Each structure stands twice: as C-alpha cells, then as structure tokens.
Amino acid sequence: MTTCTAPSRPTPARPWGLRRLGPYPVATEMPFTTVTIDPDTQTGVFRDGNGLVVEMGKHGTSSATSTSTVTNLDSRNDAGHDQDSQQD
C-alpha cells in the first residue's frame, strides 16, 4: 500500500488573471461635451464645448435571421439550418 502525504504548505501560485493585466491606455479627450436627443430623428446630437454640433461618423445597421428545421417525428433537429444577414 502506498501512502501520500499532503505538503504542509501549498506552493503559492500566481493567479492566472494577473498575467492578463496590463496598464490602462492613455486617456484621450473626447471631441464632444454634451449629447442630446433630436426629437424628430430620435438620434443623438453631440455638441462641443462651444455648443456646435460634432459629427461622430456613420455606422450601419444590420439584421439577421436564423431558422432550424425539424424533419423527423421525434422532434430532434436534423441538419437543416438556414442563416442570412444584411448590412448597410
């Protein structure tokens, strides 16, 4: 019969998260001071410190659908599967 004994003190290990930790990036000043909602378009309006509108760039919209089909009687999904997407 072989016996094993536990060490009197566990070996300290460095937590894995500390390997991923790095310095924070340098802060940058944002080109806007306030954001309000345009009542007609329901979009954000960004203004600088002088009250002038700041253009924040354009970004598109996207939509996607996904369907799976059941083709057998035991209600388990078979290989049938469709996906599509659209982006502006």
Backbone as CSV, one residue per row, in Angstrom:
resi,resn,N_x,N_y,N_z,CA_x,CA_y,CA_z,C_x,C_y,C_z
1,MET,0.843,-1.164,0.000,0.000,0.000,0.000,0.895,1.236,0.000
2,THR,0.564,2.185,-0.882,1.323,3.427,-0.983,0.577,4.518,-0.245
3,THR,1.283,5.313,0.496,0.645,6.423,1.204,1.149,7.733,0.624
4,CYS,0.276,8.702,0.601,0.624,10.032,0.113,0.429,11.014,1.254
5,THR,1.329,11.931,1.361,1.187,12.959,2.381,1.062,14.302,1.705
6,ALA,0.193,15.107,2.240,-0.010,16.454,1.697,1.115,17.351,2.199
7,PRO,1.569,18.287,1.366,2.606,19.205,1.832,2.053,20.063,2.966
8,SER,2.940,20.457,3.851,2.493,21.254,4.992,2.020,22.628,4.543
9,ARG,2.610,23.156,3.484,2.172,24.445,2.946,2.031,24.314,1.437
10,PRO,0.912,24.772,0.889,0.786,24.717,-0.564,1.758,25.699,-1.223
11,THR,2.200,25.344,-2.397,3.098,26.220,-3.138,2.301,27.410,-3.660
12,PRO,2.744,28.635,-3.380,1.988,29.799,-3.864,2.029,29.854,-5.396
13,ALA,0.897,30.135,-5.980,0.793,30.246,-7.435,0.253,31.622,-7.776
14,ARG,0.779,32.185,-8.832,0.316,33.493,-9.278,-1.037,33.311,-9.967
15,PRO,-2.061,34.088,-9.595,-3.374,33.955,-10.228,-3.278,34.179,-11.734
16,TRP,-4.030,33.391,-12.512,-3.919,33.468,-13.969,-4.336,34.830,-14.489
17,GLY,-5.243,35.514,-13.809,-5.711,36.816,-14.278,-4.629,37.878,-14.267
18,LEU,-3.645,37.740,-13.380,-2.587,38.740,-13.326,-1.707,38.716,-14.572
19,ARG,-1.627,37.581,-15.237,-0.852,37.530,-16.479,-1.513,38.355,-17.570
20,ARG,-2.823,38.537,-17.459,-3.566,39.271,-18.481,-3.654,40.760,-18.163
21,LEU,-3.313,41.159,-16.980,-3.446,42.536,-16.546,-2.364,43.400,-17.172
22,GLY,-2.741,44.551,-17.648,-1.782,45.480,-18.235,-2.149,46.892,-17.841
23,PRO,-1.318,47.835,-18.180,-1.623,49.224,-17.819,-2.829,49.739,-18.605
24,TYR,-3.554,50.654,-18.000,-4.674,51.269,-18.697,-4.156,52.110,-19.852
25,PRO,-4.920,52.193,-20.942,-4.477,53.033,-22.054,-4.526,54.510,-21.646
26,VAL,-3.779,55.298,-22.365,-3.748,56.731,-22.093,-5.124,57.306,-22.409
27,ALA,-5.641,58.124,-21.512,-6.948,58.732,-21.719,-6.860,59.776,-22.824
28,THR,-7.896,59.849,-23.633,-7.961,60.851,-24.684,-9.160,61.743,-24.448
29,GLU,-9.050,62.963,-24.860,-10.153,63.897,-24.709,-11.150,63.668,-25.833
30,MET,-12.406,63.514,-25.480,-13.439,63.283,-26.479,-13.805,64.614,-27.137
31,PRO,-14.180,64.572,-28.423,-14.462,65.819,-29.133,-15.835,66.413,-28.820
32,PHE,-16.572,65.838,-27.890,-17.883,66.388,-27.567,-18.012,66.601,-26.064
33,THR,-18.930,67.477,-25.701,-19.165,67.783,-24.294,-20.519,67.282,-23.829
34,THR,-21.539,67.437,-24.679,-22.887,67.008,-24.310,-23.501,66.176,-25.434
35,VAL,-24.473,65.376,-25.057,-25.246,64.593,-26.019,-26.714,64.811,-25.694
36,THR,-27.486,65.175,-26.707,-28.928,65.326,-26.548,-29.613,64.478,-27.615
37,ILE,-30.907,64.303,-27.470,-31.686,63.520,-28.430,-32.468,64.479,-29.325
38,ASP,-32.328,64.320,-30.630,-33.106,65.089,-31.590,-34.526,64.519,-31.581
39,PRO,-35.540,65.345,-31.267,-36.906,64.804,-31.152,-37.479,64.299,-32.473
40,ASP,-36.998,64.823,-33.607,-37.545,64.393,-34.899,-36.953,63.065,-35.360
41,THR,-35.632,62.897,-35.211,-34.974,61.685,-35.712,-34.712,60.649,-34.626
42,GLN,-34.864,61.036,-33.356,-34.601,60.157,-32.214,-33.160,59.631,-32.218
43,THR,-32.229,60.463,-32.676,-30.813,60.112,-32.670,-30.055,61.084,-31.779
44,GLY,-28.890,60.686,-31.361,-28.075,61.528,-30.506,-27.425,62.661,-31.280
45,VAL,-27.395,63.850,-30.668,-26.717,65.013,-31.237,-25.579,65.363,-30.292
46,PHE,-24.353,65.274,-30.786,-23.168,65.533,-29.988,-22.735,66.979,-30.203
47,ARG,-22.489,67.709,-29.115,-22.071,69.109,-29.196,-20.761,69.301,-28.442
48,ASP,-19.921,70.194,-28.972,-18.655,70.500,-28.307,-18.860,71.555,-27.225
49,GLY,-17.774,72.012,-26.624,-17.844,72.995,-25.543,-18.438,74.324,-25.959
50,ASN,-18.419,74.652,-27.262,-18.990,75.901,-27.773,-20.432,75.739,-28.227
51,GLY,-20.999,74.530,-28.097,-22.377,74.290,-28.497,-22.541,73.913,-29.951
52,LEU,-21.431,73.771,-30.679,-21.506,73.404,-32.087,-21.637,71.892,-32.230
53,VAL,-22.401,71.452,-33.225,-22.623,70.023,-33.459,-21.328,69.390,-33.945
54,VAL,-20.982,68.246,-33.355,-19.789,67.487,-33.729,-20.247,66.245,-34.486
55,GLU,-19.702,66.017,-35.693,-20.039,64.824,-36.473,-19.292,63.638,-35.884
56,MET,-20.019,62.589,-35.504,-19.411,61.426,-34.862,-19.219,60.262,-35.823
57,GLY,-19.373,60.503,-37.116,-19.160,59.431,-38.076,-20.418,58.630,-38.304
58,LYS,-20.372,57.819,-39.301,-21.525,56.996,-39.670,-21.245,55.545,-39.320
59,HIS,-22.279,54.840,-38.974,-22.171,53.406,-38.798,-23.477,52.790,-39.248
60,GLY,-23.379,51.629,-39.857,-24.525,50.990,-40.481,-25.374,50.210,-39.513
61,THR,-26.413,49.672,-40.073,-27.300,48.801,-39.313,-27.256,47.416,-39.943
62,SER,-27.613,46.445,-39.187,-27.634,45.090,-39.728,-28.802,44.327,-39.134
63,SER,-29.206,43.288,-39.846,-30.243,42.393,-39.337,-29.902,40.987,-39.794
64,ALA,-30.327,40.015,-39.027,-30.028,38.626,-39.363,-31.176,37.737,-38.910
65,THR,-31.353,36.638,-39.616,-32.342,35.637,-39.219,-31.693,34.267,-39.255
66,SER,-32.186,33.390,-38.428,-31.682,32.031,-38.387,-32.854,31.100,-38.113
67,THR,-32.967,30.060,-38.892,-34.044,29.093,-38.688,-33.472,27.690,-38.696
68,SER,-34.058,26.831,-37.920,-33.706,25.412,-37.978,-34.974,24.630,-38.279
69,THR,-34.822,23.519,-38.918,-35.987,22.732,-39.310,-36.000,21.385,-38.609
70,VAL,-37.196,20.900,-38.321,-37.383,19.579,-37.748,-37.979,18.715,-38.842
71,THR,-37.283,17.651,-39.188,-37.764,16.822,-40.293,-38.045,15.389,-39.878
72,ASN,-38.078,15.126,-38.589,-38.375,13.768,-38.157,-39.440,13.805,-37.069
73,LEU,-39.923,12.681,-36.668,-41.047,12.629,-35.741,-40.660,12.700,-34.271
74,ASP,-39.384,12.544,-33.942,-39.023,12.587,-32.526,-38.619,13.992,-32.076
75,SER,-38.883,15.016,-32.882,-38.676,16.431,-32.560,-37.220,16.817,-32.346
76,ARG,-36.305,16.023,-32.793,-34.898,16.401,-32.719,-34.516,17.116,-34.002
77,ASN,-33.694,18.150,-33.878,-33.285,18.893,-35.061,-32.390,18.048,-35.941
78,ASP,-32.677,18.082,-37.234,-31.802,17.444,-38.206,-30.846,18.496,-38.765
79,ALA,-30.181,18.168,-39.832,-29.141,19.023,-40.384,-29.668,20.303,-41.018
80,GLY,-30.962,20.430,-41.249,-31.484,21.612,-41.917,-31.316,22.868,-41.076
81,HIS,-30.652,23.882,-41.644,-30.401,25.109,-40.902,-30.122,26.218,-41.908
82,ASP,-30.789,27.352,-41.784,-30.592,28.479,-42.698,-30.175,29.713,-41.924
83,GLN,-29.317,30.530,-42.554,-28.931,31.813,-41.986,-28.825,32.827,-43.096
84,ASP,-29.190,34.054,-42.809,-28.918,35.133,-43.745,-28.701,36.419,-42.948
85,SER,-28.044,37.364,-43.577,-27.806,38.634,-42.911,-27.747,39.738,-43.944
86,GLN,-28.044,40.953,-43.503,-27.993,42.141,-44.350,-27.299,43.238,-43.572
87,GLN,-26.490,44.017,-44.245,-25.820,45.130,-43.575,-25.776,46.318,-44.505
88,ASP,-26.036,47.495,-43.960,-25.962,48.737,-44.730,-24.574,49.308,-44.677
